[in-house]
């Protein structure tokens, strides 16, 4: 069997004698014509644009993209950009795979072109991995070419300064500006800007805290930059720190004096608590003594109540006579009189002293 144009020419000229063959040939020619018509209506402009730009792409590639629900416009535009930029390791299959993986084909292509122009070694696989990891690959390439500045602490945070206390107890408030460049090799899996800000803040706090006085830090603020840079803060991050500049250093509160005052207040409260404890113990002991006195008085009353009984018992047994009893009464009366006289003299002396 010859080619399709020969079959079409044969059918048109009526050179075959079998009508079934003629019908089949006619159907094939019509079907192919319909397919080509639909193709040129749907993808003709893209196909011509690709060919005119030097991109080699077949008709079946367009049909495959249509069947796989891949946007031919995105793929063709990306291929044209790569071809014009001189990038040779980008193919249709790679672009389609990244598109179906929900990646941004345009951003990856633009990043490849920017990296190629800046002589940065970035392959399509690296760019695709960075994009699928959720990073902005184009912004990463731009940052590699043009470093950016990060504020430490971040302006979006609640604190605007990094606060630390020097050896003399004076608080210093510092702000730093960190110039970084993206490290594309560590962009996937590397720490973000928040880690850089946290490490710089930690370095500033350590530097101020190790200073003997706050005047040393104010006189040489570059000491903070040098010591922070010596720590290698960009290890394991997606960035390379180029410089750390101390933007501002302000003197805050006298934390040492404030802490001493608070400690003194705490000591005073402890002493007051101990004194109150001792007072409570004394009051409790006094109450115990009062209770003992009352108990002893009760015992004395009971003992005195037994005296008449003992006297009566002595009378019955003949151990005490009447005269002895009267002498005892006279002695008690004399003792009571002396006590009353003594109480009156004591009252007069108190009144005279007042």
VOGU-36421 format. One record per residue (C-alpha): residue number from 1; residue in three letters; y, z, x. Coordinates in nm, 3 decimals. Layout:
<nuros>
   pos   code        yy        zz        xx
   NUM    Ala         Y         Z         X
...
</nuros>
This chain:
<nuros>
   pos   code        yy        zz        xx
     1    Unk     0.000     0.000     0.000
     2    Unk     0.344    -0.090     0.138
     3    Unk     0.668     0.105     0.138
     4    Unk     0.855     0.205    -0.174
     5    Unk     1.119    -0.072    -0.139
     6    Unk     0.838    -0.328    -0.099
     7    Unk     0.669    -0.187    -0.410
     8    Unk     0.995    -0.200    -0.600
     9    Unk     1.055    -0.559    -0.482
    10    Unk     0.701    -0.654    -0.574
    11    Unk     0.740    -0.500    -0.918
    12    Unk     1.074    -0.674    -0.975
    13    Unk     0.937    -1.010    -0.865
    14    Unk     0.625    -0.963    -1.075
    15    Unk     0.391    -1.039    -0.785
    16    Unk     0.117    -0.803    -0.911
    17    Unk    -0.117    -0.912    -1.180
    18    Unk    -0.234    -0.560    -1.285
    19    Unk     0.000    -0.417    -1.553
    20    Unk    -0.118    -0.055    -1.493
    21    Unk    -0.019    -0.078    -1.129
    22    Unk     0.314    -0.220    -1.232
    23    Unk     0.375     0.074    -1.466
    24    Unk     0.278     0.331    -1.206
    25    Unk     0.499     0.171    -0.946
    26    Unk     0.785     0.158    -1.189
    27    Unk     0.739     0.526    -1.274
    28    Unk     0.737     0.623    -0.905
    29    Unk     1.051     0.427    -0.835
    30    Unk     1.230     0.577    -1.135
    31    Unk     1.120     0.931    -1.046
    32    Unk     1.237     0.895    -0.688
    33    Unk     1.562     0.749    -0.807
    34    Unk     1.616     1.041    -1.044
    35    Unk     1.536     1.290    -0.767
    36    Unk     1.774     1.120    -0.526
    37    Unk     2.042     1.103    -0.794
    38    Unk     2.011     1.473    -0.874
    39    Unk     2.005     1.558    -0.505
    40    Unk     2.323     1.366    -0.427
    41    Unk     2.497     1.508    -0.731
    42    Unk     2.398     1.865    -0.636
    43    Unk     2.391     1.862    -0.256
    44    Unk     2.537     1.523    -0.161
    45    Unk     2.870     1.658    -0.052
    46    Unk     2.714     1.935     0.158
    47    Unk     2.462     1.694     0.308
    48    Unk     2.733     1.446     0.411
    49    Unk     2.951     1.730     0.542
    50    Unk     2.662     1.861     0.754
    51    Unk     2.578     1.517     0.895
    52    Unk     2.942     1.444     0.975
    53    Unk     2.966     1.777     1.158
    54    Unk     2.664     1.711     1.374
    55    Unk     2.431     1.952     1.191
    56    Unk     2.078     1.819     1.160
    57    Unk     1.937     1.932     0.827
    58    Unk     1.680     1.753     0.613
    59    Unk     1.676     1.684     0.242
    60    Unk     1.369     1.902     0.203
    61    Unk     1.563     2.195     0.356
    62    Unk     1.813     2.173     0.071
    63    Unk     1.533     2.160    -0.184
    64    Unk     1.367     2.461    -0.019
    65    Unk     1.690     2.660    -0.027
    66    Unk     1.728     2.576    -0.395
    67    Unk     1.374     2.691    -0.467
    68    Unk     1.423     3.013    -0.267
    69    Unk     1.756     3.078    -0.440
    70    Unk     1.951     3.065    -0.115
    71    Unk     2.310     2.946    -0.128
    72    Unk     2.321     2.610     0.056
    73    Unk     2.700     2.636     0.088
    74    Unk     2.674     2.960     0.290
    75    Unk     2.399     2.823     0.515
    76    Unk     2.569     2.489     0.579
    77    Unk     2.907     2.646     0.649
    78    Unk     2.747     2.889     0.894
    79    Unk     2.557     2.610     1.070
    80    Unk     2.875     2.405     1.099
    81    Unk     3.067     2.701     1.248
    82    Unk     2.792     2.766     1.503
    83    Unk     2.761     2.398     1.594
    84    Unk     3.134     2.353     1.644
    85    Unk     3.149     2.673     1.852
    86    Unk     2.863     2.556     2.074
    87    Unk     2.612     2.822     1.968
    88    Unk     2.260     2.680     1.987
    89    Unk     2.027     2.968     1.899
    90    Unk     2.115     2.972     1.528
    91    Unk     1.878     2.784     1.297
    92    Unk     1.838     2.735     0.925
    93    Unk     1.534     2.960     0.900
    94    Unk     1.715     3.253     1.066
    95    Unk     2.014     3.218     0.838
    96    Unk     1.796     3.196     0.529
    97    Unk     1.593     3.500     0.633
    98    Unk     1.910     3.704     0.685
    99    Unk     2.049     3.583     0.351
   100    Unk     1.731     3.685     0.166
   101    Unk     1.743     4.025     0.342
   102    Unk     2.077     4.085     0.163
   103    Unk     2.275     4.047     0.482
   104    Unk     2.621     3.896     0.521
   105    Unk     2.555     3.557     0.678
   106    Unk     2.923     3.468     0.703
   107    Unk     3.017     3.792     0.881
   108    Unk     2.729     3.752     1.126
   109    Unk     2.828     3.393     1.198
   110    Unk     3.193     3.484     1.246
   111    Unk     3.090     3.767     1.479
   112    Unk     2.874     3.529     1.684
   113    Unk     3.160     3.283     1.716
   114    Unk     3.406     3.558     1.816
   115    Unk     3.160     3.698     2.072
   116    Unk     3.091     3.352     2.213
   117    Unk     3.462     3.282     2.258
   118    Unk     3.511     3.621     2.426
   119    Unk     3.208     3.570     2.656
   120    Unk     3.026     3.869     2.505
   121    Unk     2.648     3.850     2.518
   122    Unk     2.557     3.881     2.151
   123    Unk     2.250     3.709     2.005
   124    Unk     2.185     3.629     1.642
   125    Unk     1.905     3.884     1.622
   126    Unk     2.135     4.159     1.751
   127    Unk     2.412     4.063     1.513
   128    Unk     2.170     4.048     1.220
   129    Unk     2.026     4.391     1.308
   130    Unk     2.375     4.541     1.329
   131    Unk     2.468     4.389     0.993
   132    Unk     2.150     4.507     0.821
   133    Unk     2.207     4.856     0.965
   134    Unk     2.522     4.879     0.754
   135    Unk     2.773     4.829     1.034
   136    Unk     3.055     4.575     1.025
   137    Unk     2.942     4.344     1.304
   138    Unk     3.262     4.139     1.304
   139    Unk     3.477     4.451     1.336
   140    Unk     3.247     4.572     1.614
   141    Unk     3.300     4.250     1.810
   142    Unk     3.675     4.270     1.756
   143    Unk     3.677     4.629     1.880
   144    Unk     3.481     4.519     2.187
   145    Unk     3.755     4.270     2.266
   146    Unk     4.051     4.481     2.152
   147    Unk     3.987     4.857     2.193
   148    Unk     4.104     5.084     1.916
   149    Unk     4.254     5.432     1.913
   150    Unk     4.090     5.727     1.738
   151    Unk     4.286     6.041     1.652
   152    Unk     4.122     6.374     1.734
   153    Unk     4.118     6.543     1.495
   154    Unk     4.115     6.270     1.234
   155    Unk     4.427     6.228     1.024
   156    Unk     4.209     6.218     0.714
   157    Unk     4.076     6.570     0.777
   158    Unk     4.216     6.900     0.656
   159    Unk     4.316     7.013     1.007
   160    Unk     4.573     6.820     1.205
   161    Unk     4.527     6.997     1.541
   162    Unk     4.254     7.138     1.760
   163    Unk     4.321     7.512     1.794
   164    Unk     4.200     7.718     2.090
   165    Unk     4.295     8.045     2.260
   166    Unk     4.371     8.075     2.632
   167    Unk     4.272     8.366     2.853
   168    Unk     4.598     8.555     2.785
   169    Unk     4.539     8.550     2.407
   170    Unk     4.798     8.282     2.322
   171    Unk     4.685     8.014     2.078
   172    Unk     4.745     7.647     2.162
   173    Unk     4.732     7.361     1.914
   174    Unk     4.655     7.020     2.061
   175    Unk     4.618     6.663     1.934
   176    Unk     4.447     6.387     2.129
   177    Unk     4.423     6.009     2.102
   178    Unk     4.098     5.853     2.221
   179    Unk     4.085     5.486     2.319
   180    Unk     3.735     5.347     2.263
   181    Unk     3.557     5.015     2.287
   182    Unk     3.247     4.926     2.089
   183    Unk     2.923     4.919     2.284
   184    Unk     2.723     4.648     2.105
   185    Unk     2.402     4.741     2.285
   186    Unk     2.413     5.093     2.133
   187    Unk     2.565     5.003     1.800
   188    Unk     2.232     5.023     1.616
   189    Unk     2.124     5.385     1.617
   190    Unk     2.432     5.511     1.802
   191    Unk     2.657     5.793     1.681
   192    Unk     2.977     5.708     1.494
   193    Unk     3.344     5.798     1.536
   194    Unk     3.290     6.144     1.385
   195    Unk     3.073     6.237     1.683
   196    Unk     3.341     6.121     1.928
   197    Unk     3.604     6.328     1.746
   198    Unk     3.380     6.636     1.739
   199    Unk     3.296     6.610     2.110
   200    Unk     3.658     6.561     2.211
   201    Unk     3.758     6.864     2.005
   202    Unk     3.484     7.069     2.168
   203    Unk     3.603     6.963     2.514
   204    Unk     3.964     7.058     2.434
   205    Unk     3.858     7.401     2.308
   206    Unk     3.648     7.459     2.620
   207    Unk     3.930     7.355     2.853
   208    Unk     4.191     7.576     2.686
   209    Unk     3.951     7.868     2.662
   210    Unk     3.869     7.852     3.033
   211    Unk     4.238     7.856     3.133
   212    Unk     4.372     8.189     3.263
   213    Unk     4.704     8.160     3.081
   214    Unk     4.845     7.920     2.826
   215    Unk     5.120     7.829     3.074
   216    Unk     4.864     7.656     3.296
   217    Unk     4.767     7.425     3.010
   218    Unk     5.127     7.357     2.913
   219    Unk     5.217     7.277     3.272
   220    Unk     4.921     7.039     3.322
   221    Unk     4.803     6.895     2.988
   222    Unk     4.621     6.619     3.176
   223    Unk     4.365     6.882     3.281
   224    Unk     4.222     6.859     2.930
   225    Unk     4.186     6.482     2.956
   226    Unk     4.016     6.497     3.295
   227    Unk     3.770     6.770     3.203
   228    Unk     3.683     6.606     2.871
   229    Unk     3.621     6.270     3.038
   230    Unk     3.399     6.434     3.301
   231    Unk     3.159     6.552     3.030
   232    Unk     3.047     6.198     2.940
   233    Unk     3.122     6.236     2.570
   234    Unk     3.026     5.876     2.486
   235    Unk     2.660     5.933     2.568
   236    Unk     2.439     5.827     2.277
   237    Unk     2.732     5.691     2.075
   238    Unk     2.826     5.342     1.966
   239    Unk     3.143     5.347     2.174
   240    Unk     3.261     5.356     2.532
   241    Unk     3.552     5.593     2.591
   242    Unk     3.823     5.427     2.797
   243    Unk     4.082     5.707     2.799
   244    Unk     4.173     6.036     2.635
   245    Unk     4.544     6.108     2.603
   246    Unk     4.685     6.443     2.488
   247    Unk     4.948     6.349     2.233
   248    Unk     5.090     6.694     2.167
   249    Unk     5.041     7.061     2.262
   250    Unk     5.211     7.337     2.064
   251    Unk     5.210     7.715     2.112
   252    Unk     5.065     7.900     1.815
   253    Unk     5.019     8.268     1.741
   254    Unk     4.954     8.553     1.983
   255    Unk     4.592     8.591     1.885
   256    Unk     4.526     8.851     2.156
   257    Unk     4.795     9.087     2.029
   258    Unk     4.688     9.025     1.672
   259    Unk     4.329     9.110     1.756
   260    Unk     4.438     9.426     1.941
   261    Unk     4.646     9.535     1.642
   262    Unk     4.355     9.470     1.409
   263    Unk     4.125     9.662     1.645
   264    Unk     4.368     9.955     1.652
   265    Unk     4.386     9.951     1.273
   266    Unk     4.008     9.946     1.257
   267    Unk     3.987    10.237     1.502
   268    Unk     4.241    10.431     1.293
   269    Unk     4.034    10.375     0.981
   270    Unk     3.722    10.491     1.165
   271    Unk     3.903    10.806     1.284
   272    Unk     4.030    10.873     0.932
   273    Unk     3.681    10.828     0.796
   274    Unk     3.541    11.073     1.053
   275    Unk     3.819    11.324     0.977
   276    Unk     3.752    11.291     0.607
   277    Unk     3.385    11.347     0.678
   278    Unk     3.460    11.664     0.873
   279    Unk     3.696    11.787     0.598
   280    Unk     3.430    11.725     0.337
   281    Unk     3.178    11.917     0.548
   282    Unk     3.424    12.207     0.585
   283    Unk     3.490    12.213     0.211
   284    Unk     3.119    12.209     0.145
   285    Unk     3.061    12.492     0.392
   286    Unk     3.344    12.693     0.232
   287    Unk     3.187    12.649    -0.108
   288    Unk     2.856    12.762     0.034
   289    Unk     3.021    13.074     0.180
   290    Unk     3.186    13.149    -0.152
   291    Unk     2.851    13.118    -0.320
   292    Unk     2.698    13.355    -0.063
   293    Unk     2.979    13.609    -0.117
   294    Unk     2.923    13.594    -0.492
   295    Unk     2.552    13.641    -0.435
   296    Unk     2.611    13.940    -0.209
   297    Unk     2.852    14.094    -0.462
   298    Unk     2.591    14.054    -0.728
   299    Unk     2.342    14.230    -0.505
   300    Unk     2.602    14.506    -0.438
   301    Unk     2.657    14.556    -0.812
   302    Unk     2.285    14.585    -0.862
   303    Unk     2.263    14.833    -0.578
   304    Unk     2.554    15.041    -0.718
   305    Unk     2.386    15.041    -1.058
   306    Unk     2.087    15.214    -0.900
   307    Unk     2.304    15.501    -0.764
   308    Unk     2.329    15.694    -1.097
   309    Unk     1.960    15.651    -1.145
   310    Unk     1.895    15.788    -0.799
   311    Unk     2.128    16.089    -0.865
   312    Unk     1.951    16.163    -1.194
   313    Unk     1.618    16.140    -1.018
   314    Unk     1.748    16.380    -0.752
   315    Unk     1.858    16.627    -1.021
   316    Unk     1.518    16.618    -1.183
   317    Unk     1.336    16.674    -0.858
   318    Unk     1.577    16.943    -0.741
   319    Unk     1.700    16.756    -0.436
   320    Unk     2.063    16.765    -0.556
   321    Unk     2.254    17.057    -0.692
   322    Unk     2.548    17.072    -0.924
   323    Unk     2.792    17.165    -0.654
   324    Unk     2.667    16.884    -0.437
   325    Unk     2.725    16.649    -0.726
   326    Unk     3.085    16.770    -0.776
   327    Unk     3.160    16.741    -0.407
   328    Unk     3.031    16.383    -0.421
   329    Unk     3.259    16.308    -0.716
   330    Unk     3.558    16.463    -0.540
   331    Unk     3.482    16.252    -0.233
   332    Unk     3.471    15.934    -0.447
   333    Unk     3.798    16.024    -0.616
   334    Unk     3.964    16.091    -0.282
   335    Unk     3.840    15.755    -0.150
   336    Unk     3.972    15.569    -0.456
   337    Unk     4.312    15.736    -0.420
   338    Unk     4.335    15.643    -0.053
   339    Unk     4.247    15.281    -0.134
   340    Unk     4.512    15.260    -0.408
   341    Unk     4.775    15.409    -0.175
   342    Unk     4.681    15.159     0.095
   343    Unk     4.714    14.869    -0.150
   344    Unk     5.062    14.984    -0.255
   345    Unk     5.180    15.008     0.110
   346    Unk     5.048    14.660     0.176
   347    Unk     5.236    14.518    -0.124
   348    Unk     5.562    14.683    -0.011
   349    Unk     5.529    14.540     0.340
   350    Unk     5.469    14.192     0.207
   351    Unk     5.771    14.217    -0.024
   352    Unk     5.988    14.338     0.265
   353    Unk     5.879    14.052     0.486
   354    Unk     5.965    13.800     0.216
</nuros>
